[in-house]
Amino acid sequence: MPDETDEPIDDNEEDVYPYSVFEYLDTEKGHQVATRVLDIIDEVKKATIAQKASYARLEKWLQIGIIGVVIVASTVLTLYDKFSPTIGMLFGTLLGYVFGKRK
């Protein structure tokens, strides 16, 4: 026999949650979830910063290498009288790209 306090279940009613998101975050479980999400975001941010720093370091070394190669090649070609305006324009374009590159 059904109990007098039992109410019939209405399938059309929406599920009602006992509290809102902010009230859930005030609970112990909610605090743990929020702390874990913030830890994950912090780890992703640190990894991104480290990756950008590594890329910037590599890019700086490549720029130094290109400048060094252009200087050495210009010197050697000038010593052997093989430096032509075409090569000068190529080297100028290469160095202009390295110095003019914006982030």
FIZALO-9975 format. One line per field, with one value per atom (N, C-alpha, C): residue in three letters; z, x, y; residue number from 1; atom name. Coordinates in nm, 3 decimals. Example, Ala and Ser with C-alpha at 12.3 -4.5 7.8 and 13.67 -1.06 7.14 Angstrom:
BEGIN
code: c(ALA,ALA,ALA,SER,SER,SER)
z: c(0.780,0.780,0.780,0.708,0.714,0.787)
x: c(1.319,1.230,1.320,1.285,1.367,1.290)
y: c(-0.569,-0.450,-0.330,-0.225,-0.106,0.003)
pos: c(1,1,1,2,2,2)
site: c(N,CA,C,N,CA,C)
REM end
This chain:
BEGIN
code: c(MET,MET,MET,PRO,PRO,PRO,ASP,ASP,ASP,GLU,GLU,GLU,THR,THR,THR,ASP,ASP,ASP,GLU,GLU,GLU,PRO,PRO,PRO,ILE,ILE,ILE,ASP,ASP,ASP,ASP,ASP,ASP,ASN,ASN,ASN,GLU,GLU,GLU,GLU,GLU,GLU,ASP,ASP,ASP,VAL,VAL,VAL,TYR,TYR,TYR,PRO,PRO,PRO,TYR,TYR,TYR,SER,SER,SER,VAL,VAL,VAL,PHE,PHE,PHE,GLU,GLU,GLU,TYR,TYR,TYR,LEU,LEU,LEU,ASP,ASP,ASP,THR,THR,THR,GLU,GLU,GLU,LYS,LYS,LYS,GLY,GLY,GLY,HIS,HIS,HIS,GLN,GLN,GLN,VAL,VAL,VAL,ALA,ALA,ALA,THR,THR,THR,ARG,ARG,ARG,VAL,VAL,VAL,LEU,LEU,LEU,ASP,ASP,ASP,ILE,ILE,ILE,ILE,ILE,ILE,ASP,ASP,ASP,GLU,GLU,GLU,VAL,VAL,VAL,LYS,LYS,LYS,LYS,LYS,LYS,ALA,ALA,ALA,THR,THR,THR,ILE,ILE,ILE,ALA,ALA,ALA,GLN,GLN,GLN,LYS,LYS,LYS,ALA,ALA,ALA,SER,SER,SER,TYR,TYR,TYR,ALA,ALA,ALA,ARG,ARG,ARG,LEU,LEU,LEU,GLU,GLU,GLU,LYS,LYS,LYS,TRP,TRP,TRP,LEU,LEU,LEU,GLN,GLN,GLN,ILE,ILE,ILE,GLY,GLY,GLY,ILE,ILE,ILE,ILE,ILE,ILE,GLY,GLY,GLY,VAL,VAL,VAL,VAL,VAL,VAL,ILE,ILE,ILE,VAL,VAL,VAL,ALA,ALA,ALA,SER,SER,SER,THR,THR,THR,VAL,VAL,VAL,LEU,LEU,LEU,THR,THR,THR,LEU,LEU,LEU,TYR,TYR,TYR,ASP,ASP,ASP,LYS,LYS,LYS,PHE,PHE,PHE,SER,SER,SER,PRO,PRO,PRO,THR,THR,THR,ILE,ILE,ILE,GLY,GLY,GLY,MET,MET,MET,LEU,LEU,LEU,PHE,PHE,PHE,GLY,GLY,GLY,THR,THR,THR,LEU,LEU,LEU,LEU,LEU,LEU,GLY,GLY,GLY,TYR,TYR,TYR,VAL,VAL,VAL,PHE,PHE,PHE,GLY,GLY,GLY,LYS,LYS,LYS,ARG,ARG,ARG,LYS,LYS,LYS)
z: c(0.000,0.000,0.000,-0.079,-0.083,0.046,0.080,0.200,0.171,0.274,0.254,0.213,0.248,0.217,0.077,0.013,-0.124,-0.219,-0.305,-0.406,-0.540,-0.628,-0.760,-0.836,-0.915,-0.991,-1.120,-1.145,-1.267,-1.362,-1.475,-1.570,-1.642,-1.638,-1.709,-1.629,-1.500,-1.419,-1.448,-1.446,-1.465,-1.337,-1.349,-1.231,-1.152,-1.025,-0.940,-0.858,-0.872,-0.797,-0.663,-0.561,-0.427,-0.408,-0.491,-0.474,-0.607,-0.611,-0.733,-0.743,-0.851,-0.873,-0.763,-0.726,-0.624,-0.487,-0.459,-0.334,-0.335,-0.452,-0.464,-0.442,-0.494,-0.476,-0.330,-0.251,-0.108,-0.030,-0.088,-0.020,-0.034,0.042,0.039,-0.099,-0.153,-0.285,-0.393,-0.386,-0.483,-0.476,-0.355,-0.339,-0.399,-0.382,-0.440,-0.593,-0.650,-0.795,-0.847,-0.783,-0.826,-0.814,-0.705,-0.686,-0.794,-0.827,-0.929,-1.067,-1.100,-1.229,-1.238,-1.130,-1.129,-1.139,-1.078,-1.090,-1.234,-1.301,-1.440,-1.529,-1.508,-1.587,-1.562,-1.437,-1.404,-1.470,-1.472,-1.537,-1.687,-1.750,-1.894,-1.921,-1.836,-1.853,-1.840,-1.741,-1.722,-1.840,-1.892,-2.007,-2.130,-2.148,-2.263,-2.253,-2.133,-2.114,-2.138,-2.089,-2.110,-2.258,-2.329,-2.471,-2.549,-2.515,-2.582,-2.556,-2.433,-2.399,-2.477,-2.489,-2.564,-2.712,-2.768,-2.908,-2.930,-2.838,-2.851,-2.845,-2.759,-2.749,-2.880,-2.935,-3.062,-3.175,-3.178,-3.282,-3.273,-3.152,-3.132,-3.181,-3.151,-3.197,-3.350,-3.411,-3.557,-3.619,-3.560,-3.610,-3.600,-3.489,-3.472,-3.575,-3.598,-3.696,-3.837,-3.875,-4.009,-4.027,-3.927,-3.936,-3.949,-3.869,-3.877,-4.013,-4.069,-4.201,-4.308,-4.302,-4.401,-4.392,-4.270,-4.254,-4.305,-4.269,-4.314,-4.466,-4.521,-4.666,-4.741,-4.692,-4.757,-4.755,-4.642,-4.631,-4.725,-4.727,-4.813,-4.960,-4.998,-5.138,-5.180,-5.090,-5.121,-5.137,-5.053,-5.063,-5.196,-5.248,-5.374,-5.494,-5.477,-5.582,-5.650,-5.575,-5.628,-5.578,-5.501,-5.446,-5.557,-5.590,-5.696,-5.637,-5.712,-5.663,-5.635,-5.712,-5.689,-5.554,-5.520,-5.390,-5.279,-5.303,-5.203,-5.177,-5.283,-5.265,-5.190,-5.219,-5.148,-4.999,-4.969,-4.829,-4.760,-4.830,-4.773,-4.745,-4.835,-4.814,-4.695,-4.683,-4.572,-4.439,-4.433,-4.309,-4.280,-4.383,-4.364,-4.306,-4.349,-4.294,-4.146,-4.113,-3.976,-3.884,-3.926,-3.840,-3.845,-3.953,-3.967,-3.921,-3.880,-3.839,-3.709,-3.711,-3.593,-3.535,-3.408,-3.342,-3.331)
x: c(0.082,0.000,0.087,0.046,0.127,0.112,0.220,0.223,0.153,0.091,0.018,0.110,0.239,0.331,0.389,0.370,0.423,0.340,0.414,0.346,0.365,0.270,0.287,0.400,0.470,0.582,0.528,0.562,0.519,0.638,0.626,0.737,0.763,0.671,0.689,0.769,0.786,0.862,1.011,1.080,1.226,1.291,1.411,1.486,1.523,1.502,1.534,1.656,1.763,1.885,1.877,1.935,1.920,1.987,2.088,2.155,2.213,2.253,2.309,2.458,2.519,2.662,2.745,2.711,2.789,2.773,2.655,2.635,2.712,2.719,2.797,2.945,2.995,3.136,3.170,3.071,3.093,3.106,3.062,3.074,3.216,3.248,3.383,3.414,3.318,3.339,3.352,3.270,3.277,3.410,3.460,3.591,3.701,3.695,3.795,3.791,3.672,3.658,3.715,3.681,3.730,3.881,3.937,4.081,4.150,4.096,4.156,4.151,4.041,4.028,4.129,4.144,4.242,4.385,4.413,4.546,4.575,4.477,4.494,4.519,4.443,4.462,4.601,4.646,4.779,4.890,4.874,4.973,4.979,4.865,4.860,4.928,4.903,4.964,5.116,5.165,5.310,5.373,5.308,5.361,5.367,5.266,5.263,5.374,5.396,5.503,5.638,5.659,5.786,5.809,5.704,5.716,5.749,5.684,5.712,5.855,5.902,6.039,6.139,6.111,6.199,6.202,6.086,6.079,6.151,6.135,6.201,6.353,6.400,6.544,6.596,6.524,6.563,6.563,6.460,6.450,6.565,6.602,6.714,6.845,6.868,6.990,6.992,6.877,6.871,6.901,6.852,6.881,7.030,7.091,7.236,7.313,7.269,7.335,7.325,7.207,7.189,7.276,7.280,7.363,7.510,7.553,7.693,7.727,7.638,7.663,7.670,7.584,7.585,7.715,7.760,7.885,8.004,8.012,8.125,8.120,8.002,7.991,8.024,7.981,8.014,8.164,8.226,8.371,8.447,8.412,8.483,8.461,8.339,8.312,8.382,8.393,8.463,8.613,8.669,8.812,8.846,8.758,8.783,8.720,8.676,8.614,8.497,8.419,8.303,8.172,8.181,8.062,7.995,7.872,7.800,7.680,7.624,7.506,7.386,7.375,7.265,7.280,7.401,7.424,7.404,7.448,7.428,7.281,7.200,7.057,6.995,7.038,6.990,7.024,7.150,7.189,7.112,7.093,7.018,6.873,6.814,6.676,6.667,6.763,6.766,6.781,6.874,6.894,6.775,6.716,6.597,6.482,6.470,6.365,6.392,6.520,6.554,6.530,6.574,6.559,6.418,6.348,6.216,6.102,6.131,6.026,5.962,5.830,5.755,5.678,5.653,5.577,5.434)
y: c(-0.117,0.000,0.124,0.220,0.341,0.420,0.481,0.565,0.696,0.756,0.880,0.995,0.988,1.098,1.086,0.971,0.956,1.040,1.113,1.193,1.125,1.137,1.077,1.149,1.072,1.127,1.186,1.311,1.379,1.382,1.314,1.306,1.437,1.530,1.657,1.759,1.737,1.832,1.817,1.932,1.930,1.883,1.827,1.787,1.912,1.906,2.020,1.982,2.063,2.036,2.109,2.051,2.108,2.244,2.277,2.406,2.453,2.578,2.636,2.603,2.648,2.622,2.687,2.810,2.880,2.815,2.766,2.694,2.562,2.499,2.375,2.401,2.513,2.546,2.575,2.611,2.634,2.504,2.394,2.265,2.213,2.110,2.052,1.990,1.915,1.854,1.960,2.062,2.170,2.242,2.261,2.326,2.241,2.111,2.021,2.026,2.027,2.034,2.165,2.276,2.407,2.416,2.362,2.363,2.281,2.166,2.080,2.146,2.210,2.279,2.392,2.468,2.577,2.524,2.410,2.349,2.308,2.251,2.210,2.332,2.439,2.561,2.618,2.616,2.668,2.585,2.453,2.367,2.392,2.411,2.440,2.574,2.672,2.805,2.795,2.721,2.706,2.635,2.533,2.460,2.549,2.632,2.724,2.826,2.881,2.980,2.916,2.795,2.727,2.698,2.659,2.630,2.757,2.870,2.996,3.041,3.024,3.063,2.978,2.851,2.762,2.800,2.832,2.873,3.005,3.100,3.230,3.214,3.126,3.100,3.041,2.945,2.884,2.987,3.070,3.172,3.271,3.310,3.404,3.342,3.214,3.148,3.136,3.111,3.105,3.240,3.347,3.481,3.511,3.478,3.498,3.416,3.292,3.206,3.262,3.311,3.368,3.491,3.577,3.697,3.658,3.561,3.515,3.457,3.376,3.316,3.424,3.524,3.632,3.711,3.741,3.816,3.736,3.610,3.526,3.508,3.481,3.461,3.589,3.704,3.831,3.857,3.828,3.849,3.757,3.631,3.534,3.568,3.600,3.634,3.763,3.859,3.982,3.956,3.872,3.841,3.775,3.693,3.623,3.695,3.819,3.899,3.828,3.757,3.686,3.747,3.856,3.919,4.001,3.965,4.035,4.110,4.205,4.277,4.184,4.079,3.983,3.916,3.874,3.811,3.914,4.037,4.143,4.168,4.166,4.185,4.066,3.946,3.828,3.836,3.872,3.884,3.998,4.108,4.221,4.183,4.109,4.063,3.969,3.881,3.785,3.858,3.953,4.027,4.119,4.176,4.259,4.179,4.055,3.968,3.939,3.911,3.878,3.998,4.117,4.234,4.293,4.276,4.337,4.250,4.129,4.036,4.084,4.100,4.145,4.028,4.035,3.929,3.967)
pos: c(1,1,1,2,2,2,3,3,3,4,4,4,5,5,5,6,6,6,7,7,7,8,8,8,9,9,9,10,10,10,11,11,11,12,12,12,13,13,13,14,14,14,15,15,15,16,16,16,17,17,17,18,18,18,19,19,19,20,20,20,21,21,21,22,22,22,23,23,23,24,24,24,25,25,25,26,26,26,27,27,27,28,28,28,29,29,29,30,30,30,31,31,31,32,32,32,33,33,33,34,34,34,35,35,35,36,36,36,37,37,37,38,38,38,39,39,39,40,40,40,41,41,41,42,42,42,43,43,43,44,44,44,45,45,45,46,46,46,47,47,47,48,48,48,49,49,49,50,50,50,51,51,51,52,52,52,53,53,53,54,54,54,55,55,55,56,56,56,57,57,57,58,58,58,59,59,59,60,60,60,61,61,61,62,62,62,63,63,63,64,64,64,65,65,65,66,66,66,67,67,67,68,68,68,69,69,69,70,70,70,71,71,71,72,72,72,73,73,73,74,74,74,75,75,75,76,76,76,77,77,77,78,78,78,79,79,79,80,80,80,81,81,81,82,82,82,83,83,83,84,84,84,85,85,85,86,86,86,87,87,87,88,88,88,89,89,89,90,90,90,91,91,91,92,92,92,93,93,93,94,94,94,95,95,95,96,96,96,97,97,97,98,98,98,99,99,99,100,100,100,101,101,101,102,102,102,103,103,103)
site: c(N,CA,C,N,CA,C,N,CA,C,N,CA,C,N,CA,C,N,CA,C,N,CA,C,N,CA,C,N,CA,C,N,CA,C,N,CA,C,N,CA,C,N,CA,C,N,CA,C,N,CA,C,N,CA,C,N,CA,C,N,CA,C,N,CA,C,N,CA,C,N,CA,C,N,CA,C,N,CA,C,N,CA,C,N,CA,C,N,CA,C,N,CA,C,N,CA,C,N,CA,C,N,CA,C,N,CA,C,N,CA,C,N,CA,C,N,CA,C,N,CA,C,N,CA,C,N,CA,C,N,CA,C,N,CA,C,N,CA,C,N,CA,C,N,CA,C,N,CA,C,N,CA,C,N,CA,C,N,CA,C,N,CA,C,N,CA,C,N,CA,C,N,CA,C,N,CA,C,N,CA,C,N,CA,C,N,CA,C,N,CA,C,N,CA,C,N,CA,C,N,CA,C,N,CA,C,N,CA,C,N,CA,C,N,CA,C,N,CA,C,N,CA,C,N,CA,C,N,CA,C,N,CA,C,N,CA,C,N,CA,C,N,CA,C,N,CA,C,N,CA,C,N,CA,C,N,CA,C,N,CA,C,N,CA,C,N,CA,C,N,CA,C,N,CA,C,N,CA,C,N,CA,C,N,CA,C,N,CA,C,N,CA,C,N,CA,C,N,CA,C,N,CA,C,N,CA,C,N,CA,C,N,CA,C,N,CA,C,N,CA,C,N,CA,C,N,CA,C,N,CA,C,N,CA,C,N,CA,C,N,CA,C,N,CA,C,N,CA,C,N,CA,C,N,CA,C,N,CA,C)
REM end
